[in-house]
């Protein structure tokens, strides 16, 4: 009879140990699943922000392209500015700018915060718009014909990218650099899109 009582006592102790081990295993499993969920959530958020940032950088280049194309249309329609026919590079001097998707007038600025308006579009106008983690800067550089003979013709593939118009006797194009930066989880991220736009008309 004494041996049977010892067996019952030992079983109760083993049940408690088994319960503690089972709880520990369940906690490890739940913690592992939760960690995977957090990792996936953060990776998804990072990918989403990278896609938006890259598209905002592309948009910056496209806005500058649209301004160049609008200048061509005004030139074709024989519009004048300051007594001269409308130039293809009007409002596109070398420098750092901020631009909006709905504007044909870039403003001199460095890295500028972007806001989301009520229609979901990004703009650099604060107003009643919602702040975003994104900032954008458009840099324009002149592409000049490397013409040592001063004949103002580009008859070869020699050209230079220069920082300002002062060093450019024959401007044949623009180098556009659109840079977007943002912060996620305390880390800086950026996307840069570059394109060369030429006056091929």
C-alpha positions as CSV (number, residue, x, y, z in Angstrom):
1,X,0.0,0.0,0.0
2,X,2.9,2.3,0.8
3,X,4.4,1.7,-2.7
4,X,1.1,2.6,-4.3
5,X,1.0,6.0,-2.5
6,X,4.5,6.7,-3.6
7,X,3.5,6.0,-7.2
8,X,0.6,8.5,-6.9
9,X,2.8,11.2,-5.4
10,X,5.4,10.7,-8.2
11,X,2.7,10.9,-10.9
12,X,1.5,14.2,-9.5
13,X,5.1,15.6,-9.7
14,X,5.6,14.3,-13.2
15,X,2.3,15.9,-14.3
16,X,3.5,19.3,-13.1
17,X,6.9,19.0,-14.8
18,X,5.2,17.9,-18.0
19,X,2.8,20.8,-17.8
20,X,5.6,23.3,-17.4
21,X,7.5,21.8,-20.3
22,X,4.4,21.8,-22.5
23,X,3.7,25.5,-21.6
24,X,7.4,26.3,-22.5
25,X,7.1,24.5,-25.8
26,X,3.8,26.4,-26.7
27,X,5.4,29.7,-25.7
28,X,8.4,29.1,-27.9
29,X,6.1,28.2,-30.8
30,X,3.9,31.3,-30.3
31,X,7.0,33.5,-30.0
32,X,8.4,32.0,-33.3
33,X,5.2,32.5,-35.2
34,X,5.0,36.1,-33.8
35,X,8.6,36.8,-34.8
36,X,7.9,35.6,-38.3
37,X,4.8,37.7,-38.5
38,X,6.8,40.8,-37.5
39,X,9.6,40.1,-39.9
40,X,7.1,39.6,-42.8
41,X,5.2,42.8,-41.8
42,X,8.4,44.9,-41.7
43,X,9.7,43.4,-45.0
44,X,6.3,44.2,-46.6
45,X,6.4,47.7,-45.3
46,X,10.0,48.2,-46.5
47,X,9.1,46.9,-50.0
48,X,6.0,49.2,-50.2
49,X,8.0,52.3,-49.2
50,X,10.7,51.4,-51.7
51,X,8.2,51.1,-54.5
52,X,6.6,54.4,-53.6
53,X,10.0,56.1,-53.3
54,X,11.2,54.8,-56.6
55,X,8.0,55.9,-58.4
56,X,8.3,59.4,-56.8
57,X,11.8,59.6,-58.2
58,X,10.6,58.6,-61.6
59,X,7.8,61.1,-61.4
60,X,10.3,63.9,-60.8
61,X,12.1,63.0,-64.1
62,X,8.8,62.8,-65.9
63,X,7.7,66.3,-64.7
64,X,10.9,67.7,-66.2
65,X,10.3,65.9,-69.4
66,X,6.8,67.3,-69.6
67,X,8.2,70.8,-69.1
68,X,10.6,70.3,-72.0
69,X,7.8,68.9,-74.2
70,X,5.6,71.9,-73.3
71,X,8.4,74.2,-74.3
72,X,8.6,72.4,-77.7
73,X,4.9,72.9,-78.2
74,X,5.2,76.6,-77.5
75,X,8.1,76.8,-79.8
76,X,6.2,75.0,-82.6
77,X,3.3,77.5,-82.1
78,X,5.7,80.4,-82.6
79,X,5.1,81.7,-79.1
80,X,7.6,84.3,-77.9
81,X,9.1,85.2,-74.5
82,X,11.2,88.3,-74.1
83,X,11.1,89.1,-77.8
84,X,12.6,85.7,-78.7
85,X,11.0,82.5,-79.9
86,X,10.2,80.2,-76.9
87,X,13.3,78.2,-76.0
88,X,13.2,74.5,-75.5
89,X,14.9,74.7,-72.1
90,X,12.8,77.6,-70.6
91,X,12.5,77.2,-66.8
92,X,15.1,74.4,-66.9
93,X,18.4,76.1,-65.9
94,X,21.0,74.1,-64.1
95,X,20.3,73.8,-60.4
96,X,18.3,72.0,-57.6
97,X,14.5,72.1,-57.8
98,X,11.3,70.9,-56.3
99,X,8.5,70.0,-58.7
100,X,4.8,68.9,-58.5
101,X,3.0,66.5,-60.7
102,X,0.5,69.2,-61.8
103,X,3.0,72.1,-62.3
104,X,5.1,73.3,-65.2
105,X,7.1,75.7,-63.0
106,X,9.9,74.1,-60.9
107,X,10.9,76.0,-57.8
108,X,14.5,76.5,-56.7
109,X,14.9,74.3,-53.6
110,X,17.0,71.5,-52.2
111,X,15.5,68.4,-50.6
112,X,11.8,69.1,-50.0
113,X,9.3,67.3,-47.9
114,X,6.4,65.6,-49.7
115,X,2.8,65.6,-48.5
116,X,-0.2,63.5,-49.6
117,X,-3.3,65.4,-50.7
118,X,-6.9,64.3,-50.3
119,X,-6.8,62.7,-53.8
120,X,-3.8,60.5,-52.8
121,X,-1.3,62.5,-54.9
122,X,2.1,63.6,-53.5
123,X,2.8,67.3,-53.5
124,X,5.3,69.7,-51.8
125,X,2.5,71.9,-50.6
126,X,1.9,71.4,-46.9
127,X,-1.5,73.1,-46.4
128,X,-4.1,70.6,-45.2
129,X,-2.2,67.7,-46.7
130,X,-0.9,64.7,-44.8
131,X,2.8,64.5,-44.0
132,X,4.8,61.6,-45.5
133,X,8.3,60.3,-44.7
134,X,9.4,61.2,-48.3
135,X,11.6,64.1,-49.5
136,X,12.5,64.8,-53.1
137,X,15.1,66.9,-54.9
138,X,15.5,67.4,-58.7
139,X,18.9,68.3,-59.9
140,X,19.4,69.6,-63.5
141,X,22.8,69.8,-65.1
142,X,23.5,71.0,-68.6
143,X,24.8,68.7,-71.3
144,X,27.1,70.7,-73.5
145,X,28.8,70.0,-76.8
146,X,32.5,69.8,-76.3
147,X,33.4,72.1,-79.2
148,X,37.0,73.4,-79.1
149,X,36.7,75.1,-82.4
150,X,33.7,77.3,-81.4
151,X,31.8,76.3,-84.6
152,X,28.7,75.5,-82.4
153,X,28.1,72.1,-84.0
154,X,28.1,68.7,-82.4
155,X,29.6,66.6,-85.1
156,X,30.9,63.9,-82.8
157,X,30.0,62.2,-79.6
158,X,32.1,64.5,-77.5
159,X,30.0,66.2,-74.8
160,X,30.3,67.2,-71.2
161,X,27.9,67.4,-68.3
162,X,28.5,70.7,-66.5
163,X,27.1,72.2,-63.3
164,X,26.0,75.6,-64.7
165,X,25.0,77.3,-67.9
166,X,28.0,79.7,-67.8
167,X,30.4,76.9,-69.1
168,X,28.1,75.9,-71.9
169,X,28.6,77.5,-75.3
170,X,26.3,75.0,-77.0
171,X,23.7,73.3,-74.8
172,X,22.4,70.1,-76.4
173,X,20.6,68.6,-73.5
174,X,19.9,68.2,-69.8
175,X,21.0,65.6,-67.2
176,X,18.1,65.2,-64.8
177,X,18.7,63.5,-61.4
178,X,15.7,62.9,-59.2
179,X,16.5,61.8,-55.7
180,X,13.9,60.7,-53.1
181,X,14.9,59.9,-49.5
182,X,12.8,58.5,-46.6
183,X,13.2,57.0,-43.1
184,X,12.0,53.6,-42.0
185,X,12.7,52.0,-38.6
186,X,15.2,54.7,-37.9
187,X,17.2,53.9,-41.1
188,X,17.6,56.2,-44.1
189,X,16.7,54.9,-47.5
190,X,16.9,56.5,-50.9
191,X,16.0,56.0,-54.6
192,X,17.6,57.9,-57.5
193,X,16.5,58.0,-61.1
194,X,18.7,59.7,-63.8
195,X,17.9,60.5,-67.4
196,X,19.5,62.6,-70.2
197,X,17.0,64.7,-72.1
198,X,18.2,66.1,-75.4
199,X,17.0,68.9,-77.7
200,X,16.7,66.6,-80.6
201,X,14.1,68.7,-82.4
